[in-house]
Amino acid sequence: MNASRQGRRRLVVIGGDAAGMSAASQARRLRSAEELEIIAFERGRFTSYSACGIPYWVSGTVPEGKALVARSPEEHRAREIDVRLRTEVVELDPAGGRVRSRDHASGTETWTGYDDLVIATGARPERPPLPGMDAPGVYGVQTLDDGQALLDGLHHAPGRRAVVVGAGYIGLEMAEALLKRGYEVTVVNRSDAPMSTLDPDMGRLVHKAMTGMGIRVRNDEEVTGIRTGDDGRARAVVTEDAEYPADIVVLGIGVRPETSLAREAGLPLGEHGGLRTDLAMRVRGHDNVWAGGDCVEVLDLVGGRERHIALGTHANKQGQVIGTNVGGGYATFPGVVGTAVSKICDLEIARTGLREKDARAVGRQYVTATIESTNRAGYYPEAGRMTVKMLAERRTGRLLGTQIVGREGSAKRVDIAAVALTAGLTVEQMTALDLGYAPPFSPVWDPILVAARKAVRAVQERTG
């Protein structure tokens, strides 16, 4: 079914956040409303917002949710993008070139044809099918509506005990938010250390720091359910070994690609459940169907395999690529090296590239180097400790990955390693990088360079 009307093509976008609206906006920059009609369906009440900022809104660091909205529906409509809020796409028909949507207010269902389709359905929080997981007082945090629901729940909670299930990025950021709200916080984690995106030795540094902040961390514990009270509200998180009283429960277990519509429509999915696309972000085997954001899998440029990484940075870039291609230009998204940063109170955490188990999984022989340094010159006031770990390929010395745990100014140093990974630098080449230096910002030998020097020695010892 061709949706063109009087020579005008129609672009339909499913999902009104980062990837979807970046695609719509970029396509509009390249094509006028006379050339391209754009309809965007969003099942929620907001568009183009920063989900990554929700923990900081919950903590009170960001005073109100609307500060997280980069561009409102009204602003998109002013640019002649037909945004339809509280309207959920419930069926895809790629063969017929159409989608079926349902208006949440009226229940009316409508078929809409398209010439190009963008699938930007995002990801859904993990919510295991365990007893009590849907009870009042249990919150996931994925959308602005979720953030508002949690804030409302905090105002009406019967006490000040919070349990966070999961110790990944969201779990740690929500632990900080609840701590700032004056809650006693317990983090229940099924892994042997927080932040499974790090190697366990680096995760243990995070654990130690969290304990020093007054957060109870319970590792190696699998949640078996939520115990509820007579009123049906959550009262405790239950594991195989213990029970942790809770007035608020926040789920930070992780997310999965939201690709149920794509699966039902027979579109190709990868190992992790995300849509498979080519470098232009076109769904494989479908010339006029595109996908981007948290619902797709991306190429890991270091490991050489597909991964699911839910980050707004990737989503916005992928949306730009899609919009450029739909608008008649040409752009590609080559892949990622797996860079991410986070913080909990004054502790900063960063990683890029491969962990040890990733390197083993793809058959890379490697060496490691771990150093301790400071974020500023050691004599400069408020210099804080930081630990840097590097992985390098044993034979070639090529950088494979970097992890950092430290105080203020530590995390963004990972960008140096991210560029080195993208460029394919060896750790020896990294030692010659001309990095900025002044005592308020770094020791005379930046910790990244110190780690690279140690990694060079490790390579030489293993190949000599």
C-alpha positions in Angstrom: 0.0 0.0 0.0 1.5 3.3 -1.0 0.6 6.1 1.3 1.7 8.9 -1.1 -0.9 11.6 -1.7 -0.5 14.0 -4.6 3.3 13.3 -4.8 3.8 13.7 -1.1 5.4 10.8 0.8 4.3 9.7 4.3 6.7 8.8 7.1 5.2 7.1 10.1 7.2 7.0 13.3 6.4 4.6 16.2 7.8 6.1 19.5 8.1 9.8 20.4 11.4 9.8 22.3 15.0 10.1 21.3 15.4 7.9 18.1 11.9 8.4 16.8 11.7 12.2 17.1 15.4 12.7 16.1 14.5 10.8 12.9 11.3 12.8 12.4 13.1 16.1 13.0 16.0 15.4 10.7 13.7 14.2 7.9 11.8 17.5 8.3 15.0 19.5 8.0 15.6 17.9 4.7 12.1 17.7 3.3 9.3 20.2 3.6 5.7 19.4 4.6 4.8 19.7 0.9 7.2 16.9 0.1 6.9 14.7 3.2 4.1 14.1 5.7 5.3 12.9 9.1 3.0 11.2 11.6 4.5 10.2 15.0 2.6 7.9 17.4 3.5 8.0 21.1 1.6 6.0 23.7 2.7 8.2 26.5 2.2 11.9 27.3 5.6 13.3 26.4 8.0 13.5 23.5 11.8 14.0 23.3 12.7 13.6 26.9 15.8 12.5 28.8 15.0 9.2 30.5 18.6 9.2 31.8 17.7 12.2 33.9 14.8 10.6 35.8 16.9 9.5 38.8 18.1 13.1 39.2 14.5 14.4 39.1 13.5 11.8 41.7 16.5 12.8 43.9 15.5 16.5 43.7 18.7 17.5 41.9 16.5 18.4 38.9 13.5 20.3 40.3 10.8 19.3 37.9 10.1 16.7 35.2 9.5 19.2 32.5 13.1 20.2 32.6 13.9 16.8 31.1 11.8 17.5 28.0 14.0 18.7 25.1 11.2 19.4 22.7 7.5 19.3 23.5 4.7 17.9 21.3 3.6 21.4 20.6 7.1 22.3 19.4 7.2 19.3 17.1 3.7 20.2 15.7 4.9 23.7 15.0 7.5 22.1 12.7 4.6 20.3 10.9 5.2 16.9 12.6 1.8 15.4 13.4 2.4 14.0 16.9 -0.4 11.8 18.3 -0.1 11.3 22.0 -1.7 8.6 24.0 -2.0 6.6 20.8 -0.4 3.2 20.7 0.5 1.2 17.6 -0.8 -2.3 18.2 -0.1 -4.0 14.9 2.4 -3.7 12.0 1.6 -4.8 8.4 4.9 -4.5 6.5 3.4 -6.3 3.5 0.6 -3.8 3.3 2.6 -0.8 4.3 0.4 0.2 7.2 0.1 0.2 11.0 -2.9 -0.1 13.3 -3.1 2.3 16.2 -5.4 2.6 19.2 -6.4 5.9 20.8 -6.1 5.4 24.6 -8.8 7.9 25.3 -11.6 6.7 22.9 -10.4 3.2 22.2 -10.8 3.9 18.5 -8.5 1.8 16.2 -7.3 3.2 12.9 -5.1 1.9 10.0 -2.5 4.4 8.7 -0.5 3.8 5.6 3.1 4.7 5.1 5.8 5.0 2.5 8.5 4.8 5.2 8.2 3.4 8.7 10.5 4.1 11.7 10.3 1.7 14.6 11.6 3.4 17.8 9.7 1.5 20.4 12.5 1.6 23.0 13.0 -0.9 25.7 10.9 -2.2 28.6 12.1 -2.7 32.2 12.7 -6.2 33.4 9.9 -7.2 35.7 10.3 -10.9 36.6 7.0 -12.9 36.9 7.4 -13.3 40.6 4.8 -12.9 43.4 4.1 -9.3 44.3 6.0 -7.7 41.5 2.9 -5.8 40.4 1.9 -4.7 43.9 1.4 -1.1 44.9 4.7 0.3 46.1 6.8 -1.5 43.5 8.1 0.8 40.7 10.0 0.5 37.5 11.7 3.6 36.1 11.7 4.0 32.3 9.4 6.9 31.3 8.5 10.3 32.8 5.2 8.8 33.8 7.1 6.2 35.8 9.2 9.0 37.4 6.1 10.9 38.4 4.5 7.7 39.8 7.5 7.0 41.9 7.6 10.6 43.3 3.9 10.3 44.2 4.7 7.0 45.9 7.5 8.5 47.9 5.1 11.2 49.2 2.7 8.6 50.4 5.1 5.9 51.6 4.3 4.6 55.1 8.0 4.7 56.2 11.5 5.5 55.1 12.9 2.1 54.1 13.7 1.5 50.4 14.9 -1.6 48.6 16.4 -1.4 45.1 16.5 -4.6 43.2 19.5 -4.7 40.9 22.9 -3.0 41.0 23.4 -1.8 37.5 23.4 1.8 36.3 19.7 2.4 37.0 19.9 0.6 40.3 22.8 2.6 41.6 21.4 5.9 40.4 18.1 5.2 42.1 19.9 4.2 45.3 21.6 7.6 45.3 18.2 9.3 44.6 16.5 7.5 47.5 19.5 8.2 49.8 19.2 11.9 49.0 15.5 11.7 49.8 16.4 10.5 53.3 15.6 6.8 52.9 17.4 3.9 54.4 18.5 2.1 51.3 19.3 -1.6 50.7 20.4 -2.8 47.2 19.8 -6.5 46.5 22.0 -7.8 43.7 22.1 -11.3 42.2 25.7 -10.9 41.0 28.8 -11.2 43.1 29.5 -7.4 43.0 27.7 -4.3 41.9 27.9 -3.1 38.3 28.2 -6.3 36.3 29.2 -4.1 33.4 32.6 -4.0 35.2 35.0 -6.8 36.0 34.3 -8.1 39.6 37.5 -6.6 41.0 36.4 -3.2 39.9 32.8 -3.9 41.0 34.1 -4.6 44.5 35.5 -1.1 44.7 32.0 0.2 44.0 30.6 -2.1 46.7 33.1 -0.7 49.3 32.3 2.9 48.4 28.5 2.3 48.6 28.9 0.7 52.0 30.8 3.8 53.1 27.9 5.9 51.9 25.5 4.1 54.3 23.9 1.9 51.6 23.5 -1.8 52.5 24.5 -4.0 49.5 23.5 -7.6 49.4 25.3 -9.5 46.6 24.7 -13.1 45.4 21.0 -12.9 46.4 18.2 -13.9 44.0 14.9 -12.2 44.6 12.1 -14.7 44.9 9.2 -12.3 45.3 7.7 -9.3 47.1 5.8 -9.8 50.4 2.7 -7.7 50.6 0.6 -6.6 53.6 -3.1 -7.0 54.3 -3.7 -3.9 52.1 -1.9 -5.5 49.2 1.0 -3.0 49.3 4.6 -4.1 49.2 6.2 -4.7 52.6 9.4 -6.5 51.9 11.7 -8.0 49.3 12.2 -11.7 49.7 15.3 -13.6 48.6 16.3 -17.2 48.9 18.2 -16.3 52.0 16.6 -13.3 53.7 13.8 -10.8 53.8 14.3 -7.0 53.6 11.6 -4.7 54.9 10.6 -2.1 52.4 8.2 0.8 52.2 9.3 1.5 48.6 10.7 -1.0 46.1 12.4 0.2 42.9 13.3 -2.3 40.1 16.7 -1.6 38.5 17.2 -5.1 37.0 17.8 -3.8 33.4 15.8 -3.6 30.2 15.0 -5.6 27.1 14.2 -4.4 23.6 10.5 -3.7 23.2 10.1 -5.6 19.9 6.9 -7.5 20.5 5.2 -5.8 17.5 8.2 -6.5 15.3 8.3 -10.1 16.3 4.6 -10.6 15.5 5.1 -8.9 12.1 8.0 -11.3 11.3 10.7 -8.7 11.3 14.3 -10.0 11.9 15.5 -10.1 15.5 18.9 -10.8 16.9 20.2 -12.9 19.7 19.3 -10.3 22.4 15.8 -9.7 21.0 16.6 -6.4 19.3 15.8 -5.6 15.7 18.6 -6.3 13.2 19.5 -3.4 10.9 22.1 -2.6 8.3 24.5 0.3 8.7 21.9 2.8 7.4 19.6 1.6 10.2 17.2 -0.1 7.7 15.6 -3.2 9.0 17.2 -6.1 7.1 15.2 -7.3 4.2 12.8 -4.4 4.3 13.7 -1.4 2.2 11.2 1.1 3.7 11.3 0.0 7.4 13.9 1.6 9.7 14.6 1.1 13.4 16.7 2.8 16.0 17.2 3.3 19.7 16.8 0.8 22.5 14.8 -1.6 20.3 17.8 -2.5 18.0 21.0 -4.4 18.3 24.3 -2.7 17.4 27.7 -3.9 16.2 30.4 -4.0 18.9 33.4 -2.6 17.1 35.9 -4.2 19.5 34.3 -7.6 20.1 32.9 -7.9 16.5 29.4 -9.1 17.5 25.9 -7.7 18.0 25.0 -6.3 21.3 21.9 -4.6 22.9 23.0 -1.3 24.5 20.2 1.0 25.7 21.6 4.5 25.7 20.2 7.9 24.6 23.5 8.8 22.9 23.1 5.9 20.4 19.4 6.5 20.0 19.8 10.1 19.0 22.6 9.3 16.6 20.7 6.5 15.0 17.6 8.7 14.7 19.8 11.3 12.8 21.0 8.6 10.5 17.5 7.4 9.7 16.1 10.9 9.2 19.0 11.7 6.8 18.3 8.6 4.8 14.6 9.0 4.7 15.1 12.7 3.8 17.1 11.8 0.7 20.6 12.0 2.1 23.0 9.2 3.1 24.4 8.4 6.5 25.5 5.3 8.4 25.8 4.2 12.0 29.0 2.1 12.1 28.7 0.7 15.6 29.9 1.3 19.2 32.7 0.5 21.5 30.5 0.2 24.6 31.2 3.4 26.5 29.1 4.3 29.6 29.5 6.4 32.7 27.5 6.8 35.9 27.8 8.0 39.4 26.5 7.3 42.9 27.0 10.2 45.2 30.6 11.3 44.8 31.8 8.1 43.2 32.2 8.0 39.4 32.1 4.8 37.4 33.1 4.3 33.7 33.8 1.6 31.2 34.4 1.2 27.5 35.4 -1.8 25.4 35.7 -5.4 26.6 35.6 -6.8 30.1 37.8 -9.9 30.8 34.8 -12.3 30.2 34.0 -10.5 27.0 37.5 -10.9 25.7 37.4 -14.6 26.6 34.0 -15.0 24.9 35.4 -13.7 21.6 38.6 -15.6 21.8 41.0 -12.7 22.5 44.2 -13.4 24.5 44.8 -10.4 26.7 46.8 -8.9 29.6 45.5 -6.6 32.3 47.0 -3.6 34.1 45.4 -1.9 37.1 46.8 1.3 38.7 45.8 3.6 41.5 46.3 7.3 41.1 44.5 10.6 41.8 42.1 12.8 39.8 44.3 15.9 40.4 47.9 16.5 41.4 48.4 14.7 44.7 49.3 18.0 46.5 46.3 19.9 45.1 43.4 20.3 47.6 40.6 17.7 47.5 42.6 15.3 45.3 40.7 12.1 45.2 41.6 8.5 44.5 40.9 6.8 41.3 41.5 3.3 39.9 42.0 2.5 36.2 42.1 -1.0 34.7 43.1 -1.7 31.1 42.9 -4.7 28.9 45.2 -5.1 26.0 45.6 -7.8 23.4 48.5 -10.0 24.4 50.3 -10.2 21.0 49.6 -6.8 19.4 49.2 -4.6 22.4 46.0 -3.2 21.0 43.7 -1.6 23.6 40.7 -3.8 24.3 39.0 -2.1 27.2 39.2 0.4 30.1 37.4 0.6 33.4 37.5 3.5 35.9 36.3 3.9 39.4 37.1 7.1 41.3 36.1 10.5 42.6 35.2 13.7 40.8 36.8 14.1 37.4 37.5 10.4 37.0 34.7 9.1 34.7 35.0 11.3 31.7 38.6 10.2 31.3 37.1 7.1 29.7 36.5 9.1 26.6 40.2 9.1 25.9 40.1 5.3 25.9 36.9 5.3 23.8 38.7 7.3 21.1 41.7 5.0 21.3 39.5 2.0 20.9 37.7 3.5 17.9 41.1 4.4 16.3 42.5 0.9 17.0 45.4 2.3 19.0 47.9 0.1 20.9 48.6 0.9 24.6 52.1 1.9 23.5 50.7 4.5 21.1 48.5 5.7 23.9 51.5 6.6 26.1 52.4 9.3 23.6 49.0 11.0 23.7 49.3 14.7 24.3 46.8 15.1 27.1 46.0 18.3 28.9 47.7 18.9 32.3 47.4 21.3 35.1 47.4 20.5 38.9 43.6 21.1 39.4 42.8 18.6 36.6 45.4 15.8 36.6 48.8 14.6 37.9 51.6 15.3 35.5 51.2 11.8 34.3 47.5 11.3 33.7 46.1 8.1 35.2 45.1 6.9 31.7 48.7 7.2 30.6 50.0 5.5 33.7 47.7 2.6 33.1 48.8 2.4 29.4 52.5 2.3 30.5 51.8 -0.5 32.8 49.8 -2.3 30.1 52.8 -1.9 27.8 55.0 -3.7 30.3 52.5 -6.5 30.7 52.4 -7.0 26.9 56.2 -7.1 26.7 56.5 -9.6 29.6 54.0 -11.9 27.9 55.5 -11.6 24.4 59.2 -11.4 25.3 
